[in-house]
Amino acid sequence: MAFRLYDQTSLIQIIFWLAGATFVIAFICCFACIALILLRTQALKNLDRERHLPVGEKMGLKFSRANSFLVDTAFERTRRALFASFAAALLSVFVITALIVAYECDHRPPRERPL
């Protein structure tokens, strides 16, 4: 007999909800990473545009080079964090799936279990 929680919610349903939530988190991380790449590209285009201005308008060029470095550094750190959370979410989906399979195999009647 399956373990039951409040209002006839079985453990397997809770595990499915957790797997769905981790999949949604992984999906959001994927889109956040794509958005971050697009934002970085746009920021670097703006910095390049400023570098090609006439001499009188290059007042913040040193500041722009420092900003370019900061944009790259922040991008790399954020990208690593997003990829790590994406990988963790996918890993948790695989672990939860393995738990579901193990749970279902253990709780079958003896005649239905594979030999």
N, CA, C and O of each residue as an XYZ file, in Angstrom:
460
protein
N       0.840     -1.184      0.000
C       0.000      0.000      0.000
C       0.882      1.244      0.000
O       1.871      1.320      0.729
N       0.517      2.194     -0.812
C       1.319      3.410     -0.949
C       1.180      4.304      0.280
O       0.137      4.323      0.933
N       2.234      5.036      0.582
C       2.235      5.998      1.672
C       1.309      7.153      1.306
O       1.450      7.743      0.235
N       0.358      7.481      2.190
C      -0.615      8.527      1.901
C      -0.397      9.730      2.814
O      -0.118      9.589      4.005
N      -0.531     10.915      2.221
C      -0.465     12.142      2.997
C      -1.854     12.765      3.044
O      -2.848     12.114      2.722
N      -1.913     13.996      3.438
C      -3.186     14.710      3.585
C      -4.009     14.665      2.296
O      -3.478     14.854      1.202
N      -5.294     14.415      2.441
C      -6.267     14.466      1.346
C      -5.936     13.491      0.219
O      -6.035     13.835     -0.959
N      -5.551     12.301      0.579
C      -5.318     11.215     -0.377
C      -4.260     11.533     -1.439
O      -4.332     11.023     -2.558
N      -3.297     12.358     -1.097
C      -2.198     12.658     -2.012
C      -1.097     11.637     -1.770
O      -0.546     11.550     -0.673
N      -0.787     10.879     -2.787
C       0.227      9.840     -2.604
C       1.623     10.430     -2.763
O       1.804     11.514     -3.318
N       2.585      9.698     -2.267
C       3.982     10.116     -2.371
C       4.402     10.251     -3.827
O       5.180     11.139     -4.174
N       3.892      9.379     -4.671
C       4.264      9.411     -6.084
C       3.778     10.705     -6.740
O       4.467     11.250     -7.602
N       2.596     11.207     -6.344
C       2.094     12.475     -6.888
C       2.972     13.637     -6.444
O       3.249     14.547     -7.226
N       3.407     13.606     -5.197
C       4.295     14.660     -4.697
C       5.610     14.639     -5.465
O       6.143     15.690     -5.820
N       6.132     13.443     -5.721
C       7.383     13.330     -6.468
C       7.194     13.862     -7.892
O       8.080     14.531     -8.424
N       6.050     13.568     -8.508
C       5.784     14.100     -9.844
C       5.710     15.627     -9.832
O       6.219     16.276    -10.746
N       5.083     16.205     -8.806
C       5.021     17.668     -8.710
C       6.425     18.254     -8.549
O       6.742     19.277     -9.155
N       7.258     17.614     -7.741
C       8.633     18.095     -7.566
C       9.420     17.997     -8.871
O      10.196     18.893     -9.204
N       9.218     16.904     -9.606
C       9.912     16.758    -10.889
C       9.456     17.841    -11.864
O      10.273     18.411    -12.587
N       8.167     18.121    -11.884
C       7.651     19.181    -12.750
C       8.206     20.545    -12.368
O       8.552     21.345    -13.236
N       8.289     20.806    -11.076
C       8.819     22.094    -10.618
C      10.291     22.242    -10.990
O      10.715     23.318    -11.411
N      11.067     21.183    -10.841
C      12.481     21.292    -11.208
C      12.652     21.453    -12.714
O      13.575     22.128    -13.170
N      11.755     20.830    -13.491
C      11.816     21.016    -14.944
C      11.503     22.464    -15.313
O      12.148     23.037    -16.191
N      10.524     23.047    -14.650
C      10.185     24.453    -14.915
C      11.354     25.353    -14.538
O      11.656     26.304    -15.259
N      12.010     25.070    -13.429
C      13.180     25.858    -13.019
C      14.283     25.754    -14.067
O      14.905     26.757    -14.418
N      14.526     24.543    -14.566
C      15.550     24.361    -15.593
C      15.189     25.120    -16.859
O      16.059     25.716    -17.494
N      13.929     25.106    -17.229
C      13.455     25.814    -18.421
C      13.645     27.326    -18.264
O      14.084     28.000    -19.195
N      13.313     27.854    -17.084
C      13.485     29.285    -16.817
C      14.962     29.654    -16.852
O      15.323     30.702    -17.388
N      15.817     28.810    -16.291
C      17.261     29.068    -16.314
C      17.788     29.112    -17.746
O      18.655     29.924    -18.070
N      17.264     28.241    -18.594
C      17.685     28.225    -19.995
C      17.326     29.547    -20.667
O      18.159     30.137    -21.354
N      16.096     30.016    -20.475
C      15.694     31.285    -21.072
C      16.436     32.466    -20.461
O      16.748     33.427    -21.163
N      16.721     32.409    -19.167
C      17.488     33.479    -18.527
C      18.895     33.544    -19.099
O      19.441     34.632    -19.280
N      19.481     32.399    -19.384
C      20.822     32.373    -19.965
C      20.812     32.973    -21.372
O      21.716     33.726    -21.733
N      19.796     32.641    -22.159
C      19.680     33.215    -23.505
C      19.511     34.738    -23.416
O      20.138     35.481    -24.171
N      18.657     35.196    -22.485
C      18.453     36.634    -22.309
C      19.742     37.321    -21.874
O      20.041     38.431    -22.314
N      20.496     36.664    -21.015
C      21.767     37.227    -20.552
C      22.760     37.361    -21.703
O      23.468     38.363    -21.799
N      22.812     36.368    -22.566
C      23.712     36.437    -23.719
C      23.314     37.593    -24.629
O      24.174     38.319    -25.127
N      22.002     37.767    -24.848
C      21.545     38.876    -25.694
C      21.847     40.230    -25.058
O      22.244     41.165    -25.753
N      21.663     40.341    -23.752
C      21.965     41.603    -23.067
C      23.454     41.924    -23.130
O      23.834     43.078    -23.327
N      24.293     40.912    -22.965
C      25.737     41.131    -23.036
C      26.137     41.588    -24.434
O      26.950     42.499    -24.588
N      25.567     40.956    -25.443
C      25.873     41.340    -26.820
C      25.488     42.793    -27.060
O      26.248     43.545    -27.669
N      24.303     43.195    -26.581
C      23.855     44.574    -26.761
C      24.752     45.544    -25.998
O      25.073     46.615    -26.511
N      25.159     45.187    -24.785
C      26.031     46.072    -24.003
C      27.385     46.238    -24.683
O      27.929     47.342    -24.712
N      27.932     45.160    -25.228
C      29.216     45.266    -25.907
C      29.096     46.041    -27.213
O      30.032     46.739    -27.603
N      27.960     45.931    -27.894
C      27.747     46.740    -29.105
C      27.715     48.227    -28.763
O      28.278     49.051    -29.483
N      27.044     48.566    -27.646
C      27.002     49.965    -27.221
C      28.390     50.481    -26.873
O      28.729     51.621    -27.191
N      29.190     49.650    -26.223
C      30.556     50.071    -25.883
C      31.407     50.233    -27.141
O      32.201     51.169    -27.231
N      31.253     49.340    -28.105
C      31.996     49.468    -29.364
C      31.578     50.720    -30.125
O      32.411     51.392    -30.733
N      30.295     51.028    -30.089
C      29.801     52.223    -30.769
C      30.434     53.475    -30.168
O      30.757     54.422    -30.884
N      30.608     53.470    -28.836
C      31.210     54.614    -28.169
C      32.694     54.737    -28.522
O      33.223     55.847    -28.574
N      33.352     53.643    -28.758
C      34.776     53.681    -29.102
C      35.015     54.323    -30.467
O      36.082     54.888    -30.709
N      34.034     54.240    -31.352
C      34.206     54.780    -32.701
C      33.681     56.207    -32.849
O      33.544     56.701    -33.968
N      33.388     56.863    -31.746
C      32.924     58.246    -31.804
C      34.093     59.175    -32.125
O      35.247     58.806    -31.910
N      33.812     60.371    -32.633
C      34.881     61.361    -32.851
C      35.568     61.721    -31.528
O      35.006     61.520    -30.451
N      36.787     62.254    -31.626
C      37.620     62.497    -30.451
C      36.925     63.376    -29.425
O      37.060     63.127    -28.227
N      36.200     64.375    -29.841
C      35.536     65.285    -28.900
C      34.455     64.606    -28.079
O      34.098     65.089    -27.004
N      33.934     63.498    -28.568
C      32.840     62.843    -27.863
C      33.293     61.620    -27.064
O      32.451     60.906    -26.519
N      34.594     61.360    -26.980
C      35.108     60.174    -26.303
C      35.451     60.446    -24.842
O      36.466     59.957    -24.345
N      34.642     61.197    -24.168
C      34.974     61.600    -22.808
C      35.051     60.403    -21.854
O      35.872     60.403    -20.937
N      34.244     59.428    -22.049
C      34.225     58.328    -21.090
C      34.857     57.057    -21.615
O      34.433     55.964    -21.241
N      35.873     57.172    -22.484
C      36.439     55.969    -23.105
C      37.132     55.072    -22.082
O      36.957     53.854    -22.120
N      37.913     55.647    -21.170
C      38.571     54.824    -20.155
C      37.521     54.121    -19.297
O      37.655     52.945    -18.960
N      36.490     54.859    -18.958
C      35.411     54.289    -18.175
C      34.718     53.173    -18.962
O      34.303     52.169    -18.383
N      34.594     53.350    -20.274
C      33.950     52.337    -21.106
C      34.764     51.058    -21.150
O      34.200     49.964    -21.127
N      36.083     51.180    -21.211
C      36.917     49.977    -21.217
C      36.793     49.229    -19.894
O      36.749     47.999    -19.870
N      36.738     49.976    -18.802
C      36.536     49.335    -17.500
C      35.158     48.675    -17.452
O      35.007     47.575    -16.920
N      34.154     49.356    -18.013
C      32.811     48.775    -18.051
C      32.781     47.511    -18.902
O      32.081     46.553    -18.575
N      33.537     47.510    -19.988
C      33.589     46.319    -20.840
C      34.122     45.134    -20.060
O      33.599     44.024    -20.165
N      35.166     45.371    -19.276
C      35.714     44.299    -18.444
C      34.697     43.848    -17.409
O      34.529     42.651    -17.178
N      34.012     44.815    -16.778
C      33.010     44.470    -15.773
C      31.836     43.722    -16.377
O      31.298     42.804    -15.758
N      31.432     44.110    -17.591
C      30.336     43.412    -18.273
C      30.737     41.967    -18.527
O      29.957     41.048    -18.279
N      31.969     41.765    -19.027
C      32.426     40.399    -19.297
C      32.522     39.577    -18.014
O      32.119     38.414    -17.996
N      33.051     40.165    -16.944
C      33.207     39.450    -15.684
C      31.840     39.081    -15.093
O      31.622     37.943    -14.677
N      30.937     40.046    -15.062
C      29.601     39.786    -14.522
C      28.870     38.750    -15.368
O      28.162     37.890    -14.844
N      29.051     38.843    -16.680
C      28.412     37.879    -17.575
C      28.904     36.467    -17.283
O      28.106     35.535    -17.179
N      30.221     36.309    -17.152
C      30.774     34.976    -16.908
C      30.280     34.397    -15.581
O      29.925     33.220    -15.512
N      30.256     35.205    -14.548
C      29.798     34.712    -13.249
C      28.321     34.328    -13.298
O      27.926     33.284    -12.780
N      27.518     35.170    -13.918
C      26.089     34.881    -14.001
C      25.830     33.672    -14.873
O      24.964     32.853    -14.564
N      26.572     33.554    -15.959
C      26.404     32.409    -16.859
C      26.754     31.105    -16.131
O      26.049     30.105    -16.264
N      27.830     31.125    -15.377
C      28.207     29.922    -14.623
C      27.135     29.549    -13.604
O      26.803     28.376    -13.438
N      26.599     30.562    -12.924
C      25.554     30.294    -11.930
C      24.297     29.726    -12.591
O      23.678     28.801    -12.065
N      23.923     30.283    -13.741
C      22.738     29.781    -14.432
C      22.943     28.368    -14.951
O      22.049     27.530    -14.833
N      24.108     28.094    -15.522
C      24.372     26.742    -16.002
C      24.423     25.747    -14.845
O      23.977     24.608    -14.986
N      24.961     26.170    -13.707
C      25.005     25.281    -12.547
C      23.592     24.972    -12.041
O      23.291     23.828    -11.698
N      22.730     25.988    -11.994
C      21.365     25.733    -11.536
C      20.599     24.893    -12.551
O      19.776     24.060    -12.170
N      20.862     25.101    -13.835
C      20.239     24.287    -14.882
C      20.672     22.826    -14.745
O      19.845     21.917    -14.824
N      21.961     22.612    -14.542
C      22.473     21.248    -14.385
C      21.915     20.601    -13.113
O      21.584     19.415    -13.115
N      21.812     21.366    -12.044
C      21.256     20.821    -10.799
C      19.789     20.447    -10.972
O      19.345     19.417    -10.463
N      19.037     21.278    -11.687
C      17.620     20.968    -11.917
C      17.475     19.706    -12.764
O      16.630     18.859    -12.475
N      18.295     19.576    -13.809
C      18.222     18.375    -14.639
C      18.638     17.135    -13.853
O      18.023     16.077    -13.986
N      19.671     17.265    -13.043
C      20.108     16.141    -12.224
C      19.010     15.722    -11.249
O      18.789     14.532    -11.024
N      18.331     16.701    -10.677
C      17.255     16.356     -9.740
C      16.098     15.674    -10.459
O      15.449     14.802     -9.882
N      15.826     16.055    -11.711
C      14.786     15.368    -12.479
C      15.169     13.903    -12.679
O      14.331     13.016    -12.517
N      16.435     13.643    -13.031
C      16.871     12.256    -13.216
C      16.813     11.466    -11.909
O      16.412     10.302    -11.907
N      17.208     12.086    -10.804
C      17.174     11.400     -9.511
C      15.734     11.098     -9.113
O      15.430     10.002     -8.642
N      14.849     12.075     -9.304
C      13.440     11.869     -8.955
C      12.828     10.771     -9.825
O      12.038      9.960     -9.340
N      13.192     10.745    -11.112
C      12.694      9.688    -11.985
C      13.179      8.321    -11.519
O      12.412      7.358    -11.523
N      14.438      8.227    -11.120
C      14.958      6.964    -10.607
C      14.239      6.554     -9.320
O      13.966      5.372     -9.110
N      13.934      7.525     -8.464
C      13.189      7.214     -7.246
C      11.784      6.710     -7.561
O      11.289      5.783     -6.920
N      11.151      7.325     -8.546
C       9.806      6.891     -8.946
C       9.846      5.453     -9.445
O       9.015      4.632     -9.053
N      10.810      5.148    -10.307
C      10.925      3.790    -10.848
C      11.175      2.785     -9.719
O      10.558      1.720     -9.681
N      12.082      3.129     -8.802
C      12.376      2.232     -7.691
C      11.158      2.053     -6.792
O      10.877      0.946     -6.333
N      10.440      3.137     -6.541
C       9.248      3.089     -5.697
C       8.174      2.212     -6.333
O       7.562      1.383     -5.660
N       7.953      2.399     -7.621
C       6.929      1.614     -8.318
C       7.300      0.137     -8.371
O       6.432     -0.722     -8.218
N       8.566     -0.168     -8.584
C       8.992     -1.572     -8.631
C       8.845     -2.237     -7.264
O       8.506     -3.418     -7.185
N       9.094     -1.499     -6.202
C       8.989     -2.057     -4.853
C       7.551     -2.285     -4.413
O       7.284     -3.199     -3.633
N       6.629     -1.476     -4.895
C       5.264     -1.519     -4.403
C       4.302     -2.261     -5.327
O       3.087     -2.158     -5.154
N       4.808     -2.987     -6.279
C       3.940     -3.841     -7.098
C       3.625     -5.118     -6.329
O       4.416     -5.555     -5.494
N       2.482     -5.708     -6.606
C       2.222     -7.030     -6.008
C       3.268     -8.033     -6.513
O       3.817     -7.847     -7.599
N       3.549     -9.079     -5.750
C       4.621    -10.022     -6.109
C       4.456    -10.637     -7.503
O       5.456    -10.898     -8.171
N       3.239    -10.873     -7.951
C       3.062    -11.515     -9.248
C       3.407    -10.580    -10.408
O       3.659    -11.049    -11.518
N       3.422     -9.255    -10.169
C       3.715     -8.297    -11.241
C       5.184     -7.908    -11.295
O       5.604     -7.281    -12.267
N       5.963     -8.246    -10.311
C       7.371     -7.871    -10.297
C       8.138     -8.651    -11.353
O       7.896     -9.842    -11.553
N       9.061     -7.978    -12.029
C       9.884     -8.715    -13.000
C      10.811     -9.693    -12.284
O      11.212     -9.468    -11.143
N      11.141    -10.773    -12.971
C      12.011    -11.787    -12.359
C      13.438    -11.330    -12.290
O      14.298    -12.065    -11.804
